[in-house]
Amino acid sequence: MDEEAPLVGDKLVEIPKKNHARDVHILSSAFLLVFLAYGAVQNLESTLNTEEDLGTTSLGILYVSFTFFSLVASMVVRGLGSKNALVLGTTGYWLFLAANLKPSWYTMVPASVYLGFSASIIWVGQGTYLTSTARSHARDYNLHEGTVIGKFNGEFWGLFASHQFVGNLITLALLSDGTEGSTSSTTLLYVVFLCSMTLGTILMCFLTKKTDEGESRQPNSSVSFYSNVVSLSKSVINPLFDVRMLLVIPLIAYSGLQQAFVWAEFTKDIVTPALGESGVGGAMAVYGAFDAICSLAAGRLTSGPKSITLIVSGGAFIQAIVFLWLLLAYRLTSGVLGIMYPLLMAAILGIGDGVFNTQLSALLGILFKHDMEGAFAQLKVWQSASIAVVFFLSSYISLKAMLVIMLAALCISYAGFLFLTLKVEKAFSSSSS
């Protein structure tokens, strides 16, 4: 008999189980409200803030800051707890959007640097919180852990990916009829987005605080500064001595490259020539819709390393087809086909992004149970670094050169991933027999 369970009339009273799915619903909805605003504004940066490339440069600074702060994000999340990190992380997105109301080097650069910090802790907090919630749910309801992690990641990334669809539709509605340059229309758009972000922040306050994310996260005042530095160094360096992390890092970096390729190259060199600037929102809405659908489907199908291998293989294959098509066969055409081709590519690229988002999060959650913060910090370090590289180099490199880089990165990262999953599956089978 459970000693902690209360007895009433010699009968064991069952303690109600927590509704962990509720927290996933809240987390997913809050991220949708925050990122439908940020994602749409990010897509507009290079269009609206063109003076001295302020928009593009701000995004490059943002992702450099994101990379740097991701190195310390795991320690910050440990100290704050994942829920507090999530709430604090939203403030950077709010400030960045507010800076766009009065864009200048004096507002955008500090806001970009602070957003890099906020983004690092919100994403490490998200990965830690979601995985901890999935583990608690599997334990309380006696379910297969890998299946629950996959299902929860599928729901989160499916709803999150729809931010591109919803945010770009709002942008199209408020900036229609060529009013992109209108100050009043742009201000109205930013005010609507600020309200959306505020609602997302309030929603995160209703998350249940997790007490089972691992060992105690409470700071100890007696711990010396030296001990804190050593702990930080270990959280940053130790994962790099794990062969599993070394094998998955190339795929993490590629996932960032393919996202930045869509934002920086695909919209500029493929969508805009075929559909015009007004068509960028529509193409990104298609991208987001298929990203969301694929995330939900991939999450439902995830149960362990074997299913992750099959799903990632499919995502890598279809993205390789798009890159080869653009490199070898695609030509700008008129008529219906000229409109359909970019939209079809956007849909395929969205499917691939949905695959990589869900499967990388699930894989890290399954492989690195004892250092979730460190694992998800590595995810954001390498993703944000590769995104920053693309933003800074996009003005100096041709589309064909970028496509060759993407194909080479995909082949190398997929080879490392295959070796990882086959090695893990073999070890798992040997230990079970």
N, C-alpha and C positions, 0 to 999 in steps of 0.2 A: 504494500500500500504506500502511495506517495505521502511522505511525511508532511509536505507542504499543503496538501489538499485538506480543506475544512471538513469536519464531520458534523452532520446534523441528524439526530435520531439514529445513530449507528449506521447511517448511510453515507456513502461517499458522494459529495457534491462535485460534479464535474466543472472545472474552471473553463469558462468560455474561451474559445480560441480566437486569436486576433485575426481581423480581416486584413491580411497583408495586401490583397488585391486592391483594396481601397487606396493604399498609399501609392501603388503603381498608377492608378487612374489619376490621382492628384498630381503626381510628379510629371506624368506625360502631358496632362492638360496645361500645367504651369509652364513647361518648356515650350509648348506650342504657342502660348500667348506671348512669351518673351521673344521667341525666335522668329515668329511670323513678322514681327516688327524689325528685328535686327537683320534677318536675312534679306528682306526687301531693301532696306537701307544700304546694306553692303553691295547689292546688285546695282544701286544707283550711284555709288560713290564716284566711279570713273566717269559717269555721265554728267552729274550735277556739279561736282567740285573739280573742275578741269583746270583752274588757274594754277600754273606751276605744278601740275600733276598732284595737287593736294590730296585728292581722294585716293588715288593709287598708292601714293607714298604713305599716307596714313594707315592704309591696310597693311603695307609692308612692315611699318613700325609696330603695328598691333601684333602681327604674328611673330616678329622677333621677340617682343616682350613676352608673348604667350610662351614661346620656347624657353626663354630664360626662367620665367617664374614657374613653369612646369617642373623644373628641377627641385624646387622647394615646396611644391604644392602638397605633396604627400604629408610632409610634416605639419603644414598649416591645417590640413583636413583632420589629421590625428588630434591636434590640439583643440580645434573648434568643434569637432564632431561633424558628420556629413550633413546633417540637416542645417546647422548654422552656416556651414560653408556654402550650401546651396542658396540660402537667403542672402548672405553677404555677396555672393557672386553676381546676383542680378543687378547690384548697384552700378557695376561697371558698364553694363549694357545701357542702363538708363542714362548715365552721364554721357556716354558716347553719342547716343541719339540726341540728347539735349544740345551737345556741342554742334551738331549739324544745323541747328536753328541759326547759329551765328558762326559759320565755318571760317576759320583762319588758322594760321600756324600756331597761334597762342591758345586756341581752344582745342583743336583737333589732335595735336601731338600729345599734350598731357592726357587727354581723354583716351587716346589710343594706348598709351603706356599703361594707364590704370586698368583699361579693359583687358590687357594682356594678363595682368595679375588676376582679375576677377574671373576671366575665362578659365584660367588654369585651375582655380579651386572649385569652380562650379562643375567642371567636367570630371575632375577626380572625385568630387563629392557625389556626382551622379552615378558614376560607375560603382563606387563603393556602396552607396545607399541601395541601388537597384539589386546588386548581387547579394548584399546582406538580407534584403527583403525576400528575395527568391529562396535563399537558404532557409530562412525562418519558416517560410510557407511550406517548403518541402518537408522540413522536420516536423512541423506541427500537424500536417495532414498526411504524413507517411507517404510522400510522393517521390518519384525519381528526381534527384537534384538537377541533373543536366537538362531534363525536359522542362522543368519549371524555370530555370535560368533562360533557356531558349524562348519559352513562351512570354516571359516578362520582358525580355529584350525585344521580342517581336512587337509587342504592344507599344513599348516606349518608342522604338525607332520608327514604327509605322505612323504613330501620331505626330512624332517630331518631324518626320520627313514631309508631312503634309503642310508644314509651315511655308514651304516654297510655293505651294499651290495657293493657299489662302492669302499669304502676304502679297504675292504678285497680282492676284485678282483685285485686292484692295487698291494697290498701286495703279492698276489699269483703270479702275473706276474713278479714282480721284485725280489722276493725271491724264485723263482722256482728252481727245481733240487737240493734241499737240500742246498741252499746257505745262510741259515739263519745266519750262523756264519761268513759269509764273510763280512769283514769290508767295502770293496768297495761297495757291493750290499746294505748293510744297510745304508751307507752314501748317496747313490743315492736315496734310498727310502725316507730318511728324507729330502733331498733337494727338491724332488718333492712335498712332503707334505708341506714344508715351502712355496713354491710357491703357492700352493693351498690356504693356510691360508692367505697369503698376498692378493690374489685376493678377498677372502671373506671380508677382512677388508676394502679394497678399495670400494667394492660394498656397504657396510653398510653406507659409506659416502654419498651415493645418496638417502638415506631414507629422507622422509619429516619430518621435526621437528614438533612434536605434541605440540599444545598449549591448548588442551582441555582434559588433563589427570586428571583433577580435579581442585582443587583450585590452586592458584598461587604457583609455585615451586621455585620462585626466592628467593635467600637468602637475608635476611635483616640484614644489618650490625649492626643495633641498637639492635638486639636480643642478649641477654646475653648468656654466656656459659651455665648458669644454665637452661635457657629456652630450649636450644638445647638438653641438657641431658634429661630434662623432656619430650620433644617431642620424643626423641629416645626411652625412656622407655615406653611411651604410644604405640608407633608403634610396640614394641616387645611384651608388656604385654597385651594390650587391646584385641587383637584377641583371647587370651586364656580365656577371660571371656565371649566370644560369644559361646553359646551352639552349634551353627552350626559348628564352627571351631573345637571344641572339638570332635564332632562326625565324622568329616571328617579326622582328624589327623591320626587315625589308618590306614585308607586306603592309605593316603599319605605315611606313613611309610612302609606299605606293598609294595607299588609300587617301593620304593627304594630297599627293600629286594629282590623282584623278579628280578630286574635288576642285582643286585650284585650276586645273585644265578647263573644267566646265565654266568656272566663274571668269577666268582671265582670257582664255584663248577661244573656246568654243563659241561663246556669245559674241566675241569681237570679230572673229575671222570666218565663222560659218553662219551663225544666225543673222547677224546684222546685214551682211551683203545680200542674203536671200530674202529676209523678211522685213528689213529696216529696223531702226531703233525701237519702234513701237511693238515689234514682234518679239523682242527679247523677253518681255514679261510673259507672253503667251507660251514661248518655248520653255521658260523656266517653270511655268505652271505645269506643263506636261511632264517635265523632268521630276518635279516634286510629287505629282500624282502617282507616277509609276514607282518612284522611290518608296512612297508610303505603302502602296499595295504589296510590293516585293518584300518590304521589311516585315509586314504582318505575316505573309505567307512563309518567309524563310524562318521567322521565329517559331511558328507552329511546327515546322518540320525538324527543328533542331532538338537533338537528344544527347549528343556526345561527339567525340572526335570524328567518328566515321561519317555522320551526317554533315558535320561542318565541312569536312573534306569535299564531299560531293557538291554541296551548295556553293562553296567558294570556287570550285572548279568550273561550275556553270557560269558564275558571274565573271570570272577571269576570261573565259572563252568568248562570251558575247561582247565584252569590252574590247578584246583583241580584234574582233571582226570589225568594229567601228573604226579603230585606229588604222587597220589595213585598208578599209574602204576609203577613208580620208586621204591616206598616203598614196594609194595606187590608182583609185578609180573615180573618186568623187570630182565632179565638175559642176560649177554653178549653172543651173538651168532655169528656164522660165516656165510659167504655167503651173499646173497642179503639182507636178512632180517636184518643182523647185520649192514649193511650200512644204510638201510632205516629207521630203528627205531630211531636212533639219529637225522636224518634229519627231520623226522616227528615231533619229540618232539620239535626241534628247531623252526619249522614252527608254532606249537601250542603256544609255549611260546612267539614267536614274535607277534602273533595275540593278545594275552593277554596284552602284553606291549603296543601295539598300542591302545587298548581300554583304558587302564589306563591313558596314556599320554593325549589323546584327551579329555576324559571325565572329568578328574580332572581339567584340565585347563579351560574347558568350565564351569564346575560347580562353580569354584571359581570366574570366571568372571561374572557369573549370580548372585551369592549370595552376593558378596562383592563389590558392585559398588562404594562405597565411600572410600574404602581403598584398592585399587588394589595392591599397592606396598607391604603393610603389609601382604595381603593374599598370594601373590606369594612368599614373603620372608619366610612365614611359610611353604609353599610347599617345598622350597629348604632346610630349616633347618631340617625338619624331614626326607626328602628323603636322604640327604647327611649323616645324622647321622646314619641311618640304613645301608647305603652302607658301611660306615667306619667300623661299627661293624662287618659286614660280612668279610671284607678284613682282619681285625685283628684276627678274630676267625677261619678263614678257615683252618689254619694249626693245630688247636687244637680240631676240632670237626669232627665227622664222617658224612658221607653223610646221613645215616639214621636219625641221630639226627637233621641234618639241614632240612630234609624233614618234620619231625614232627613239627619243629618250623615253617616252611613255612605254613603247613596246619593249625596249631593253629592260626597263624597271619592272615591268609586268612579268617577263620571263624569269628574271633573277629572283624576284620575290616569291613567285609561285613555286619555283624549284625548292627554295628554302622551306616554304610552308609544307610542301609535300613530304620532304624529309622529316620535318617536325611531326606531322600527324601520323606518318607511318611508324616512326620511332615510338611515339606515345602509345599508339594502338597496340604495337607489338609488346611493349612493356606491360600494358594493362592486361593483355591476354595471358602473358606469362605469369603474372602475379595471381590471376584468377584461377589458373589451372593447377 
